[in-house]
């Protein structure tokens, strides 16, 4: 299943600030910590907590968020289905990067070991 241009555009315009609290709620409700979430996000993007706070204050869109990110070279090892889409089949780079993050958050919430999440 490939994404539609409308789907890709909707993701591009979403703000990180609108999604981040949901990430926190998801992982904490499953017994994981905000610190572990921050570690996962930093692994994927290179952003530390202070810079994430700046992006939140700025209300940066995912488009801006990933333009500024330095994606981990092992991000391409993130595979599987998230939100009904097989990550490997997503063609639009921004949508793929956003789904990488969704998949990592999902793995964290499901209790996967950090070494496996970080593709170590």
C-alpha positions in Angstrom: 0.0 0.0 0.0 1.5 3.3 -1.0 0.7 6.6 0.5 -1.4 9.2 -1.3 -0.2 12.8 -1.9 -2.9 14.0 0.5 -1.6 11.7 3.2 2.0 12.8 2.6 0.9 16.5 2.8 -1.1 16.0 6.0 2.0 14.5 7.7 4.2 17.3 6.4 2.0 19.9 8.0 1.5 18.2 11.4 3.5 19.8 14.1 5.9 17.8 16.3 4.4 19.7 19.3 0.9 18.2 18.6 2.2 14.6 18.4 5.0 14.5 21.1 2.6 14.5 24.1 0.9 11.4 22.5 4.2 9.7 22.2 4.9 10.4 25.9 1.5 9.1 27.0 1.8 6.0 24.8 5.2 4.9 26.2 4.4 5.9 29.9 1.1 4.1 29.8 3.0 0.9 28.9 5.6 1.3 31.7 8.4 3.0 29.7 9.9 6.4 30.5 10.1 9.8 28.8 13.9 9.5 29.1 13.8 6.3 27.0 11.6 8.1 24.5 14.1 10.9 24.3 16.9 8.4 23.8 15.0 6.8 20.9 14.3 10.2 19.3 17.9 11.3 19.7 19.1 8.1 18.1 16.9 8.6 15.1 17.3 12.4 14.6 20.3 13.6 16.6 18.1 16.0 18.6 18.7 16.3 22.3 15.9 17.3 24.8 16.8 21.0 24.7 16.6 21.2 20.9 13.3 19.2 21.0 11.9 21.8 23.4 13.0 24.6 20.9 11.2 22.8 18.1 8.1 22.4 20.3 8.1 26.1 21.2 8.6 27.0 17.5 5.7 24.7 16.6 7.9 23.1 13.9 6.1 20.9 11.4 7.3 17.4 10.7 8.6 18.8 7.4 10.8 21.3 9.2 11.6 18.7 12.0 13.1 16.2 9.5 14.8 18.8 7.3 16.8 19.7 10.4 17.4 16.2 11.6 20.5 14.1 10.9 19.0 10.7 10.4 20.8 7.8 11.9 22.6 5.8 9.2 20.9 2.7 10.6 17.4 4.1 10.2 16.9 2.1 7.0 17.0 -1.0 9.2 13.6 0.0 10.6 11.1 -2.2 8.9 7.6 -3.5 9.4 4.0 -2.2 9.3 2.9 1.0 11.1 -0.4 2.7 10.7 -1.3 0.3 7.9 1.7 1.0 5.8 4.8 -1.2 5.2 7.7 1.2 5.9 9.9 -0.4 3.3 7.3 0.4 0.6 6.9 4.1 1.4 8.4 6.2 -1.3 8.0 9.8 0.1 11.1 10.4 2.2 9.3 12.6 4.8 6.5 10.1 5.3 9.0 7.3 5.6 11.0 9.3 8.2 7.9 10.0 10.2 6.8 6.4 10.1 10.3 5.4 11.3 9.7 7.5 14.4 6.2 6.1 14.9 7.6 2.5 14.6 10.3 3.2 17.2 7.8 4.7 19.6 5.6 1.7 19.0 8.4 -0.7 19.7 9.3 1.1 22.9 5.7 1.0 24.1 5.5 -2.7 23.3 8.4 -3.4 25.6 11.1 -4.2 23.1 14.6 -4.1 24.4 16.4 -0.8 23.8 19.3 -2.5 22.0 16.9 -3.9 19.4 15.0 -0.6 19.1 18.3 1.3 18.4 19.3 -1.4 15.9 22.6 -2.0 17.8 
